[in-house]
Amino acid sequence: MTQKRISRRGLLKETGLAATALFAGTRPLRGLAQAVNSQTRIRIAVVGGGFGLDFHWHEHPSCEVTGVSDLRPDRRVALQSRYQCETVYDSLESMLREARDIDAVAIFTEAPNHEKHVRMCMERGLHVISAVPACLTLEEAERLREVTNRTGMTYMMAETSYYRHYCIAARELYEAGQFGELFYSEVEYYHPHIGHTISPLSFHEGQRTWRYGYPPMLYPTHSTGLLVGVTGERFTEVSCLGWGNPENPALKDNHYRSPFNVASALFKTDRNHICRCNVFWDGTAEGERAQWFGTKLTFYMPGSGGQPFRLQGPEAPEWTELPDYWGRIPQTLTHNPGHGGSHPFLTHEFVRALLEEREPAVNLDAALNMTIPGIVAHESAHRGGEQLTIPQL
Ligand SMILES: NC(=O)c1ccc[n+]([C@@H]2O[C@H](COP(=O)([O-])OP(=O)(O)OC[C@H]3O[C@@H](n4cnc5c(N)ncnc54)[C@H](O)[C@@H]3O)[C@@H](O)[C@H]2O)c1
């Protein structure tokens, strides 16, 4: 295992990547996997053995897993096995006290703990990739901004929709100007019963989990990410309506005081565009999906209702299927554990961003632009759909 502490400037010098990296912006670069000195590795710790098991950090050629942690013993064992890592900690807190061989932490803990856990890691001089959402309140968003600015640590949000291959395709068509003006989008995330009393995820050992009654618009990023991840524009205003299934007891006494398990928001953006954004925990539709409407091209993602993939427009590419993006990541990482093939792309982007000393694709700015609009939309739903301004942090 590499014992060397990562010095970011030193790394750039060592790998000869400085010139390209510093001007790389937030776009993932092709073919750099081969260019990196094979001795240079990011030492990462993985915390949270639920969703945190669905990645392959140890198989990235420039990354090694030097610690794993979960509060639950069964999940500690699962993490050790997944990442072939002997070093295990019984909590993030003990890891931060004891560990001396970590450069970055992958935080896959509960949504209400993300902001606190990110802060703890950054205060300790560690870079962070965090599961979605970035945070649950505007105050937490401000604290994330403050700690990231003060410590200079790198933040990335592991928003899977950003690297869904349909989203990669839409982003690249947009960047090539093929949409014309992309004036309207419909973005949606449907996950029936999550947060309901009938869902096993709502309870652990008889106790309610954070998912019990969790408000849909506090989990907006799989939807909002499908616009931010394509055009990069900012949400500026929102009016949102919520609905709660009266047969769901979790809506009567949850920790969030949320009566909604369905929410539909209409956003305005800084480019004066319109975005209809749904997050539903009820009904029968499933999955994450978008349709993007431009003056020259309309792009329909396939959906659980049998909606086909279609590109419509006089100059639309004649694709029957998507281009193959798998060649952009190291071959050892070419697993598809779900979420549209996104996990290895997130892994590669975070590792590459650290090595190249650049902002990752879903940096804090993008993460907050995906997260804060939902926080304000939830407030709008509480106020019966009142149109509210979205603060730009
Ligand atoms: N597509 C996606 O992007 C996607 C999919 C699933 C889950 N998620 C996100 O991933 C996160 C984890 O989801 P999950 O379903 O695994 O949640 P979970 O509640 O099942 O797991 C969280 C784990 O974190 C551990 N943990 C909490 N505090 C800790 C601490 N101080 N030290 C060590 N371990 C600690 C808990 O013991 C628990 O095992 C959530 O934020 C969720 O929103 C994202």
PDBQT file of the ligand as one rigid body, heavy atoms in Angstrom, charges set to zero:
ROOT
HETATM    1  N1  LIG A 401     -28.730   6.825  -6.143  1.00  0.00    +0.000 N 
HETATM    2  C1  LIG A 401     -28.202   7.381  -5.070  1.00  0.00    +0.000 C 
HETATM    3  O1  LIG A 401     -27.495   8.366  -5.196  1.00  0.00    +0.000 OA
HETATM    4  C2  LIG A 401     -28.481   6.801  -3.702  1.00  0.00    +0.000 A 
HETATM    5  C3  LIG A 401     -29.049   5.538  -3.562  1.00  0.00    +0.000 A 
HETATM    6  C4  LIG A 401     -29.243   5.042  -2.249  1.00  0.00    +0.000 A 
HETATM    7  C5  LIG A 401     -28.870   5.811  -1.149  1.00  0.00    +0.000 A 
HETATM    8  N2  LIG A 401     -28.318   7.036  -1.341  1.00  0.00    +0.000 N 
HETATM    9  C6  LIG A 401     -27.884   7.866  -0.206  1.00  0.00    +0.000 C 
HETATM   10  O2  LIG A 401     -26.833   7.191   0.472  1.00  0.00    +0.000 OA
HETATM   11  C7  LIG A 401     -26.900   7.419   1.860  1.00  0.00    +0.000 C 
HETATM   12  C8  LIG A 401     -26.918   6.072   2.578  1.00  0.00    +0.000 C 
HETATM   13  O3  LIG A 401     -28.084   5.395   2.218  1.00  0.00    +0.000 OA
HETATM   14  P1  LIG A 401     -28.444   4.001   2.898  1.00  0.00    +0.000 P 
HETATM   15  O4  LIG A 401     -29.693   3.525   2.275  1.00  0.00    +0.000 OA
HETATM   16  O5  LIG A 401     -27.270   3.113   2.903  1.00  0.00    +0.000 OA
HETATM   17  O6  LIG A 401     -28.752   4.509   4.389  1.00  0.00    +0.000 OA
HETATM   18  P2  LIG A 401     -28.690   3.685   5.735  1.00  0.00    +0.000 P 
HETATM   19  O7  LIG A 401     -29.368   4.482   6.766  1.00  0.00    +0.000 OA
HETATM   20  O8  LIG A 401     -29.159   2.281   5.477  1.00  0.00    +0.000 OA
HETATM   21  O9  LIG A 401     -27.131   3.568   6.046  1.00  0.00    +0.000 OA
HETATM   22  C9  LIG A 401     -26.386   4.583   6.652  1.00  0.00    +0.000 C 
HETATM   23  C10 LIG A 401     -25.247   3.904   7.398  1.00  0.00    +0.000 C 
HETATM   24  O10 LIG A 401     -24.375   4.914   7.921  1.00  0.00    +0.000 OA
HETATM   25  C11 LIG A 401     -23.893   4.415   9.157  1.00  0.00    +0.000 C 
HETATM   26  N3  LIG A 401     -23.406   5.524  10.001  1.00  0.00    +0.000 N 
HETATM   27  C12 LIG A 401     -24.126   6.583  10.455  1.00  0.00    +0.000 A 
HETATM   28  N4  LIG A 401     -23.378   7.370  11.249  1.00  0.00    +0.000 NA
HETATM   29  C13 LIG A 401     -22.145   6.796  11.284  1.00  0.00    +0.000 A 
HETATM   30  C14 LIG A 401     -20.935   7.132  11.948  1.00  0.00    +0.000 A 
HETATM   31  N5  LIG A 401     -20.840   8.225  12.732  1.00  0.00    +0.000 N 
HETATM   32  N6  LIG A 401     -19.872   6.323  11.788  1.00  0.00    +0.000 NA
HETATM   33  C15 LIG A 401     -19.946   5.214  10.999  1.00  0.00    +0.000 A 
HETATM   34  N7  LIG A 401     -21.076   4.849  10.354  1.00  0.00    +0.000 NA
HETATM   35  C16 LIG A 401     -22.174   5.635  10.488  1.00  0.00    +0.000 A 
HETATM   36  C17 LIG A 401     -25.097   3.738   9.790  1.00  0.00    +0.000 C 
HETATM   37  O11 LIG A 401     -24.709   2.821  10.788  1.00  0.00    +0.000 OA
HETATM   38  C18 LIG A 401     -25.741   3.068   8.586  1.00  0.00    +0.000 C 
HETATM   39  O12 LIG A 401     -25.333   1.722   8.425  1.00  0.00    +0.000 OA
HETATM   40  C19 LIG A 401     -28.162   8.221   2.106  1.00  0.00    +0.000 C 
HETATM   41  O13 LIG A 401     -27.845   9.549   2.289  1.00  0.00    +0.000 OA
HETATM   42  C20 LIG A 401     -28.960   8.087   0.831  1.00  0.00    +0.000 C 
HETATM   43  O14 LIG A 401     -29.646   9.273   0.590  1.00  0.00    +0.000 OA
HETATM   44  C21 LIG A 401     -28.114   7.545  -2.589  1.00  0.00    +0.000 A 
ENDROOT
TORSDOF 0
